[in-house]
Amino acid sequence: MHPAKSVIYFTTATGAGYGLFFWLALLSFHNHLPADKAMGFVMLAVSFGLIITGLLSSTGHLGHPERAWRALSQWRSSWLSREGVMAILTFIPMGIFGVYWVFLDQNTGIAGVVGMVGAVMALVTVFTTSMIYACLKTIPAWHNIWTKIGYLVMSLMSGAVLVMALTTVFGMVDIAFHLFKPVGILLVTGLIVKAIYWRHIHSGKAVSTAESATGLGGFGKVSLAASPHSADNYLLKEMGFQIARKHATKIRLIAVILGFVLPFILIGVAMHYLQDMGRVLILCLATASCLLGLVFERWLFFAEAKHVVTLYYGQDKV
Protein backbone atom coordinates (compact mmCIF):
# COMPACT_ATOMS: atom_id res chain seq x y z
CA MET A 1 0.00 0.00 0.00
CA HIS A 2 1.08 3.57 -0.60
CA PRO A 3 2.09 5.03 2.80
CA ALA A 4 0.19 8.33 2.92
CA LYS A 5 1.76 10.84 5.32
CA SER A 6 -1.63 11.82 6.74
CA VAL A 7 -2.49 8.26 7.74
CA ILE A 8 0.99 7.67 9.19
CA TYR A 9 0.62 10.74 11.38
CA PHE A 10 -2.96 9.79 12.27
CA THR A 11 -2.10 6.31 13.54
CA THR A 12 1.08 7.42 15.32
CA ALA A 13 -0.31 10.58 16.96
CA THR A 14 -3.67 9.22 18.07
CA GLY A 15 -2.05 6.07 19.43
CA ALA A 16 0.36 8.13 21.52
CA GLY A 17 -2.39 10.55 22.61
CA TYR A 18 -4.78 7.81 23.72
CA GLY A 19 -1.92 5.95 25.40
CA LEU A 20 -0.89 9.09 27.29
CA PHE A 21 -4.45 9.65 28.50
CA PHE A 22 -4.67 6.03 29.66
CA TRP A 23 -1.61 6.46 31.88
CA LEU A 24 -2.75 9.87 33.17
CA ALA A 25 -6.12 8.42 34.15
CA LEU A 26 -4.58 5.31 35.71
CA LEU A 27 -2.05 7.27 37.76
CA SER A 28 -4.73 9.74 38.88
CA PHE A 29 -7.13 6.94 39.82
CA HIS A 30 -4.46 5.49 42.11
CA ASN A 31 -3.75 8.94 43.55
CA HIS A 32 -0.21 9.14 42.13
CA LEU A 33 -0.66 12.48 40.37
CA PRO A 34 -1.44 15.69 42.26
CA ALA A 35 -4.45 17.68 41.09
CA ASP A 36 -2.30 20.59 39.97
CA LYS A 37 -4.11 22.77 37.43
CA ALA A 38 -1.07 23.80 35.40
CA MET A 39 0.28 20.27 35.21
CA GLY A 40 -3.14 18.86 34.33
CA PHE A 41 -3.65 21.46 31.62
CA VAL A 42 -0.28 20.78 29.97
CA MET A 43 -0.50 16.98 30.14
CA LEU A 44 -4.10 16.83 28.90
CA ALA A 45 -3.32 19.43 26.23
CA VAL A 46 -0.56 17.18 24.87
CA SER A 47 -2.91 14.18 24.90
CA PHE A 48 -5.86 16.00 23.33
CA GLY A 49 -3.56 17.78 20.88
CA LEU A 50 -2.12 14.52 19.55
CA ILE A 51 -5.56 12.93 19.28
CA ILE A 52 -7.33 15.86 17.62
CA THR A 53 -4.56 16.67 15.13
CA GLY A 54 -4.26 12.96 14.34
CA LEU A 55 -7.99 12.60 13.69
CA LEU A 56 -8.04 15.73 11.55
CA SER A 57 -5.03 14.56 9.54
CA SER A 58 -6.80 11.29 8.74
CA THR A 59 -9.24 13.23 6.55
CA GLY A 60 -6.33 14.40 4.40
CA HIS A 61 -6.27 11.05 2.60
CA LEU A 62 -9.91 11.33 1.57
CA GLY A 63 -10.97 12.52 -1.85
CA HIS A 64 -13.71 14.62 -0.26
CA PRO A 65 -12.78 15.38 3.37
CA GLU A 66 -15.93 17.47 3.77
CA ARG A 67 -17.97 14.26 3.50
CA ALA A 68 -16.07 12.44 6.26
CA TRP A 69 -18.99 12.85 8.68
CA ARG A 70 -21.11 10.54 6.51
CA ALA A 71 -18.89 7.60 7.45
CA LEU A 72 -20.28 7.74 11.00
CA SER A 73 -23.62 6.36 9.81
CA GLN A 74 -22.12 3.01 8.76
CA TRP A 75 -21.12 1.83 12.24
CA ARG A 76 -23.06 -1.43 11.88
CA SER A 77 -20.76 -2.72 9.15
CA SER A 78 -17.66 -0.51 8.94
CA TRP A 79 -14.74 -0.47 11.35
CA LEU A 80 -13.79 2.95 9.99
CA SER A 81 -17.22 4.22 11.05
CA ARG A 82 -16.93 2.50 14.44
CA GLU A 83 -13.56 4.14 14.97
CA GLY A 84 -15.06 7.56 14.25
CA VAL A 85 -18.01 6.97 16.58
CA MET A 86 -15.75 5.69 19.37
CA ALA A 87 -13.38 8.65 18.94
CA ILE A 88 -16.30 11.06 19.45
CA LEU A 89 -17.81 9.16 22.39
CA THR A 90 -14.43 8.88 24.09
CA PHE A 91 -14.13 12.66 24.18
CA ILE A 92 -17.07 12.78 26.62
CA PRO A 93 -15.42 11.09 29.66
CA MET A 94 -12.04 12.51 28.64
CA GLY A 95 -13.48 16.02 28.57
CA ILE A 96 -15.30 15.59 31.90
CA PHE A 97 -12.10 14.30 33.50
CA GLY A 98 -10.25 17.31 32.08
CA VAL A 99 -12.80 19.73 33.54
CA TYR A 100 -12.54 18.05 36.95
CA TRP A 101 -8.74 18.26 36.91
CA VAL A 102 -8.11 21.69 35.34
CA PHE A 103 -11.07 23.66 36.73
CA LEU A 104 -12.13 21.81 39.88
CA ASP A 105 -8.74 20.63 41.20
CA GLN A 106 -9.87 17.00 41.28
CA ASN A 107 -8.44 13.93 39.57
CA THR A 108 -9.34 11.21 42.08
CA GLY A 109 -12.62 9.86 43.45
CA ILE A 110 -15.48 10.37 40.99
CA ALA A 111 -13.11 12.23 38.67
CA GLY A 112 -10.72 9.27 38.74
CA VAL A 113 -13.55 6.85 37.91
CA VAL A 114 -14.64 9.00 34.97
CA GLY A 115 -11.01 9.16 33.86
CA MET A 116 -10.72 5.37 33.93
CA VAL A 117 -13.90 5.06 31.86
CA GLY A 118 -12.26 7.37 29.33
CA ALA A 119 -9.03 5.34 29.52
CA VAL A 120 -10.84 2.09 28.71
CA MET A 121 -12.74 3.78 25.88
CA ALA A 122 -9.43 5.19 24.58
CA LEU A 123 -8.01 1.68 24.26
CA VAL A 124 -11.22 0.50 22.59
CA THR A 125 -10.82 3.36 20.09
CA VAL A 126 -7.23 2.26 19.38
CA PHE A 127 -8.54 -1.28 18.86
CA THR A 128 -11.14 -0.05 16.34
CA THR A 129 -8.36 1.76 14.50
CA SER A 130 -6.39 -1.47 14.29
CA MET A 131 -9.47 -3.30 13.00
CA ILE A 132 -9.76 -0.88 10.07
CA TYR A 133 -6.69 -2.69 8.73
CA ALA A 134 -6.92 -6.10 10.41
CA CYS A 135 -10.40 -6.78 8.97
CA LEU A 136 -9.14 -6.55 5.37
CA LYS A 137 -8.77 -10.13 4.12
CA THR A 138 -7.54 -8.73 0.80
CA ILE A 139 -4.34 -7.54 2.54
CA PRO A 140 -2.83 -10.61 4.28
CA ALA A 141 -0.05 -8.56 5.94
CA TRP A 142 -2.71 -6.76 7.98
CA HIS A 143 -5.27 -9.55 8.38
CA ASN A 144 -3.71 -11.15 11.46
CA ILE A 145 -3.79 -10.86 15.24
CA TRP A 146 -0.39 -9.14 15.42
CA THR A 147 -1.83 -6.02 13.77
CA LYS A 148 -4.32 -5.64 16.62
CA ILE A 149 -1.81 -6.46 19.34
CA GLY A 150 0.76 -4.14 17.77
CA TYR A 151 -1.54 -1.11 17.72
CA LEU A 152 -2.51 -1.58 21.38
CA VAL A 153 1.04 -2.21 22.60
CA MET A 154 2.51 0.72 20.63
CA SER A 155 -0.18 3.02 22.01
CA LEU A 156 0.49 2.03 25.62
CA MET A 157 4.25 2.13 25.03
CA SER A 158 4.41 5.59 23.43
CA GLY A 159 1.94 6.94 26.00
CA ALA A 160 4.04 5.58 28.87
CA VAL A 161 7.23 7.14 27.49
CA LEU A 162 5.40 10.45 27.09
CA VAL A 163 3.98 10.51 30.61
CA MET A 164 7.37 9.57 32.06
CA ALA A 165 8.97 12.57 30.37
CA LEU A 166 6.11 14.93 31.30
CA THR A 167 6.11 13.97 34.99
CA THR A 168 9.86 14.56 35.10
CA VAL A 169 9.41 17.99 33.51
CA PHE A 170 7.11 18.88 36.42
CA GLY A 171 9.63 17.59 38.95
CA MET A 172 7.81 14.39 39.90
CA VAL A 173 10.84 12.14 39.68
CA ASP A 174 9.26 9.61 42.05
CA ILE A 175 6.47 9.01 39.54
CA ALA A 176 9.04 8.62 36.76
CA PHE A 177 10.86 5.99 38.81
CA HIS A 178 7.50 4.31 39.48
CA LEU A 179 6.98 4.11 35.72
CA PHE A 180 10.52 2.99 34.91
CA LYS A 181 9.82 -0.75 35.01
CA PRO A 182 6.46 -0.65 33.12
CA VAL A 183 8.02 1.53 30.41
CA GLY A 184 10.96 -0.86 30.03
CA ILE A 185 8.62 -3.86 29.82
CA LEU A 186 6.46 -2.13 27.20
CA LEU A 187 9.48 -1.17 25.07
CA VAL A 188 10.74 -4.77 25.11
CA THR A 189 7.23 -6.12 24.48
CA GLY A 190 6.73 -3.71 21.60
CA LEU A 191 9.96 -4.82 19.97
CA ILE A 192 9.03 -8.49 20.38
CA VAL A 193 5.58 -7.93 18.91
CA LYS A 194 7.03 -6.12 15.89
CA ALA A 195 9.66 -8.83 15.39
CA ILE A 196 6.94 -11.50 15.40
CA TYR A 197 4.81 -9.42 13.04
CA TRP A 198 7.66 -8.94 10.57
CA ARG A 199 8.54 -12.63 10.75
CA HIS A 200 4.89 -13.49 10.14
CA ILE A 201 4.49 -11.36 7.01
CA HIS A 202 7.84 -12.52 5.60
CA SER A 203 7.37 -16.20 6.41
CA GLY A 204 6.98 -16.99 2.71
CA LYS A 205 3.56 -18.60 3.19
CA ALA A 206 1.32 -17.39 0.39
CA VAL A 207 -2.35 -16.74 1.16
CA SER A 208 -3.18 -16.20 -2.49
CA THR A 209 -1.33 -16.90 -5.74
CA ALA A 210 -1.84 -16.00 -9.36
CA GLU A 211 -3.07 -19.57 -9.87
CA SER A 212 -5.67 -19.40 -7.10
CA ALA A 213 -6.77 -15.88 -8.04
CA THR A 214 -7.46 -16.78 -11.68
CA GLY A 215 -8.66 -20.31 -11.02
CA LEU A 216 -6.25 -21.60 -13.64
CA GLY A 217 -3.91 -23.46 -11.30
CA GLY A 218 -5.03 -26.78 -12.72
CA PHE A 219 -3.35 -25.93 -15.99
CA GLY A 220 0.02 -25.14 -14.43
CA LYS A 221 1.84 -21.98 -13.44
CA VAL A 222 0.14 -18.75 -14.43
CA SER A 223 2.22 -15.83 -15.70
CA LEU A 224 1.33 -12.36 -16.97
CA ALA A 225 1.39 -12.13 -20.77
CA ALA A 226 0.61 -8.42 -20.97
CA SER A 227 -0.22 -5.68 -18.50
CA PRO A 228 -3.92 -4.84 -18.20
CA HIS A 229 -3.01 -1.15 -18.52
CA SER A 230 -0.43 0.75 -20.55
CA ALA A 231 0.26 3.15 -17.65
CA ASP A 232 0.05 3.11 -13.87
CA ASN A 233 -3.47 3.56 -12.53
CA TYR A 234 -4.96 4.10 -9.08
CA LEU A 235 -4.75 0.40 -8.20
CA LEU A 236 -1.04 0.20 -8.93
CA LYS A 237 -0.18 3.50 -7.25
CA GLU A 238 -2.30 2.91 -4.15
CA MET A 239 -2.44 -0.90 -3.81
CA GLY A 240 0.81 -2.03 -5.46
CA PHE A 241 3.42 0.20 -3.85
CA GLN A 242 6.86 -1.35 -4.30
CA ILE A 243 9.73 -1.10 -1.84
CA ALA A 244 13.13 -2.63 -2.43
CA ARG A 245 13.98 -5.26 0.16
CA LYS A 246 17.30 -3.56 1.00
CA HIS A 247 15.42 -0.36 1.80
CA ALA A 248 12.85 -2.25 3.86
CA THR A 249 15.62 -3.84 5.91
CA LYS A 250 17.31 -0.48 6.44
CA ILE A 251 14.06 1.23 7.49
CA ARG A 252 13.19 -1.67 9.79
CA LEU A 253 16.57 -1.29 11.50
CA ILE A 254 16.00 2.47 11.90
CA ALA A 255 12.55 1.79 13.38
CA VAL A 256 13.98 -0.72 15.85
CA ILE A 257 16.82 1.55 16.98
CA LEU A 258 14.84 4.79 17.22
CA GLY A 259 11.54 3.34 18.40
CA PHE A 260 12.67 0.77 20.95
CA VAL A 261 16.40 0.35 21.60
CA LEU A 262 17.51 3.99 21.90
CA PRO A 263 14.58 5.03 24.16
CA PHE A 264 15.28 2.02 26.40
CA ILE A 265 18.95 3.01 26.73
CA LEU A 266 18.27 6.73 27.16
CA ILE A 267 15.63 6.16 29.82
CA GLY A 268 17.97 3.85 31.73
CA VAL A 269 20.79 6.40 31.59
CA ALA A 270 18.50 9.27 32.58
CA MET A 271 17.00 7.52 35.58
CA HIS A 272 20.21 6.01 36.95
CA TYR A 273 23.01 8.41 36.06
CA LEU A 274 21.51 11.88 35.54
CA GLN A 275 19.70 14.45 37.63
CA ASP A 276 17.62 17.61 37.25
CA MET A 277 17.77 19.24 33.80
CA GLY A 278 20.04 16.56 32.35
CA ARG A 279 17.46 13.91 33.19
CA VAL A 280 14.64 16.00 31.73
CA LEU A 281 16.48 16.60 28.46
CA ILE A 282 17.42 12.95 27.97
CA LEU A 283 13.89 11.74 28.73
CA CYS A 284 12.50 14.26 26.24
CA LEU A 285 15.05 12.99 23.70
CA ALA A 286 13.94 9.41 24.43
CA THR A 287 10.33 10.43 23.79
CA ALA A 288 11.19 12.14 20.50
CA SER A 289 13.22 9.10 19.43
CA CYS A 290 10.37 6.72 20.29
CA LEU A 291 7.78 8.68 18.33
CA LEU A 292 10.09 9.12 15.35
CA GLY A 293 10.84 5.40 15.38
CA LEU A 294 7.12 4.65 15.37
CA VAL A 295 6.75 6.87 12.29
CA PHE A 296 9.26 4.65 10.46
CA GLU A 297 7.54 1.53 11.82
CA ARG A 298 4.14 2.76 10.65
CA TRP A 299 5.54 3.71 7.23
CA LEU A 300 6.72 0.13 6.81
CA PHE A 301 3.37 -1.17 8.02
CA PHE A 302 1.74 0.42 5.00
CA ALA A 303 4.58 0.12 2.49
CA GLU A 304 5.11 -3.63 2.96
CA ALA A 305 1.42 -4.53 2.69
CA LYS A 306 0.37 -6.05 -0.62
CA HIS A 307 -3.21 -6.12 -1.90
CA VAL A 308 -4.39 -9.31 -3.61
CA VAL A 309 -5.36 -7.23 -6.66
CA THR A 310 -1.65 -7.09 -7.52
CA LEU A 311 -1.90 -10.76 -8.52
CA TYR A 312 -3.62 -9.55 -11.69
CA TYR A 313 -0.69 -7.22 -12.40
CA GLY A 314 2.16 -9.72 -12.39
CA GLN A 315 2.64 -10.44 -8.65
CA ASP A 316 3.29 -14.19 -8.11
CA LYS A 317 1.86 -14.44 -4.59
CA VAL A 318 0.55 -12.37 -1.71
N, C-alpha and C positions, 0 to 999 in steps of 0.2 A: 504494500500500500504506500501511497505517497504521503510522507510525513509532514502534514500541514503544521506550520508554526503555531497557529491559533489553537489547534487541538493539543499539541504538545504542552503549551503553556496552561491550557485548561486543566488537563489531567494532573500536571505537576503541582500547580498552584492550589487548586481546590483540595487535592489530597493533603498537602501540607497544612492548609488552613483548617480543614476539618480535623486533622490529626492534632493540631495545636489546641483547638477548642476542646477536644476530648481530654487532653491532659490538664488543661486549665480547670475544667469542670471536675475531674477526678480529684485533683489536688485540693480544690476548694471544698469539695464534699467531705474530704477527710481532714478539713481544717488545717491544711498545710500552707495555704496562701492567705496573707492578711488582706482584709477588705479595704485596701488602699485605693482611693479613687484614681489617682494618676497612673498607678501601676495597672489597674484594671482597664483603664481607658486605652493605654498603649498596647497591652497584650491583646485585648479584644479587637482593637483597631487593626492590628497585624493579621489576626485570624480572619476577621470580616473582610479586610482588604484583599487578602489572597483569594478568598472564596468568591467575592463579588467580581473582581477583575477576571478571575478564571472563568466564571460563568458567562460573563459578557464576551470574553474572547472566543468562547465556543461558537458564538453566532457568526464569527468571521469566516467560517468555512462554509456557511450556507449561501446558496445562490440568492435567496431573498431573506435576509436576516429579519426584516420587518414582519415576516410571517411566522417567526419562531414560536410565538405564543400558541399557534394552532396545534403544535405537537402535544400540548398538554392534554388535549381531549382524547388522545389515543392510549391512555394509561392501561386499558384492559389488555392490550396486545403488544405494546411497544415498550421496551426497556428504556429507550431514549425519553419517552413521555413520562415513565415512572420516575426516572432520574430528575426530570424537571419538576414534577409534582413534589417529590421528596425534598428537593433543594428548597422549594418555597415553604413547605410545611416546617422544615427544620429551622428556618429563620424565626419562627414563633417562639419556641422555648429558648433559643439562643438569644433573641432580642430581649425577652423577659429577664433572663439571667443577667444580661448586660445592664439593664435598667437597675436591677437590684444592686449590682456591684458598683456601678459608676455613680448612680444618683442616690441610692439609699444606704450605701456603705455596708452591704450585706452580700456574702457569697457562701454562707453556710445555712443550715436549717432548711427552710422551704426553698430558699434561693438555690442551695446546693442540690436539692432534689430536682428542681426545674432544670438546673444545669446538667445533671446526669441524664435526664430525659433527652435534652438536646444532644448530649454526647453520644447516646445510643443511636439517635436518629441520624447524627452525622456519619456514623459508621455504616448505617443502612444506606445512606445516600452514596457513600463511596462504593458500597457493594453494587448498587444499581448502575453506577458508572462502569464498573468492571463488567457487568452483564451486558452492557451495550455491545461489547466486543466478544465476550465469552459465549453469547448466544448464537453467534454467526457460524453455522456449520460449514458455510462456504469458504471460511478462512480457518483451516485446521490449526494454524499457529496460535490462534486466539481461543479456539473452541476446546478448552481444557481447564481443569481445576486450578492450575498454577496461575492462570490469568487472574482469577478471583482472589486467590490467596495473596498474590503479588501486590495487587492494588491495596488491599487492606493492610498488609505488613508495611509497605512503603509509606502509606499515610500515617500510620502510628509511629514509624521510625522518624520520618522527617518532622512530624509534629513534636516528638520527644526531644530531638536535637534543638529545635527552635525554642521550646519552653525552657530548656536547660540554659541556653544562651541568654534568654530574656530575664530569667530569674537572677542570673549572675549580674546582668547589667544593673538591676535594682538592688544589688548587694545581698541577695539571699543565697549565700554560698552554701548554707546548710541544705537548702532545697536542691541545689545543683548536685551536691554529694549524694542526696537521697535518690536522685534520678540517674546517677552514674551507672549503676549496675543494669537497670532496665534499658537504658540507652545502648549500652554495650551489647546486651543480649539481642536487642532489635536490629542493630547494625549487622551482627553476625547472622542472625536469622534471615534478614533481607538478602544478604549475599548468598546464603545457601539456597533460598527460594529462587533467586535469579539464576544461579548455576544449574539448578534442577530444570528450570524452565528452558534455558538455552539448550541443555542436553536433550530435553524432550523434543524440541522443535527441530533439532539437528540429528535426531536419532537415525534418520534415513528411512524410516517406515512411512511409506506413501499411503495417504488416505484415499486419494484418487489418482488415476493415471489417464493418459490419453486414450488408452484402450477401454477403460471403464467408462470414461466420459462419453465416448462416441458409440459404445456398444459393439465395437468391431474387434474386440480382443480375440475372438474366436478365429479370426483370420490371420493372426500374427501381430507383430509390432506395428503400431500406427505412427506415422511420421507426417509432418506438415509438408504438403506439396507446394502450396503457395499461400501467402498471407491473405487473410480475409479483407485487408484494407491496404491501400497503397501508401498511407501515411498514418502516423500515430493518431489515435482517437482518444476519447475520454477514458474508455476501459483500460487502454494501455498506459496512459499517463497516471490514472488514479489507482488502478487495480494491479498493474504489472510493473511497479517500480522496481528497478534493478539496482543492486548494490554489490560491488565486487567483494568477494569473500575476504580479501586482504584488508579492505577498508572496514568491513564488519568486525573483524578480529581486533583491529586497532581501536575502533570506537568502543567495543565491548571492554577492552582493557582500560580505556580512559574512564568509562562508566564505573568500573569496579574500583579503580584507584580513587577517583574523586568522590564517588557516592558512598563508598563503604570503608575502604582501607584508611584513607587519609583522615576522614572525620574521627574514626576510631583512635588513631594515633594522636591526633591533635587534642582530642578530649582527654585522653589519658595523660598527656603531657601537661595540659592546662590544670587539671585537677590535682595532680601530684607534685608538680615542680614549679608552678607559677602562682602568683598572688596578685590581687588588686587589678590594675588596669591591664597587666600582661595576660592575666587569665581571661578577662573580658574579651580582649582582642583576639586571642587564639580561639575561644569558643565561637565568636562571631565568624571567624575564618572557617572553622569547622562546619558551621551552618551553611555558609555560602558554598563551600566545597560540596557538601551533601546535596544541596538543591541543584547545583550545576551538574553534578554526576547523574542525578535523576533525570535531568533534561536529556543527556546523552542516552541514558537507559531507555527513556520513553521514545526517543527518536528511533532507536533500534527496534523497539516494540512494533512500531508502524512500518519501518522500512523493510524488515525481514519477513513480514507477513505476506503470503501469496494467496491470491483469490483463485478459486478453481476455474474461473473463466479463462485464466491464462493457458489452460490446457488446450484451448481452441486457437491459441496463437503461438504454438510451438513448444510450450513447456512440457517436459516429459512426465513429471509427477508433481503433486502438491501434498 
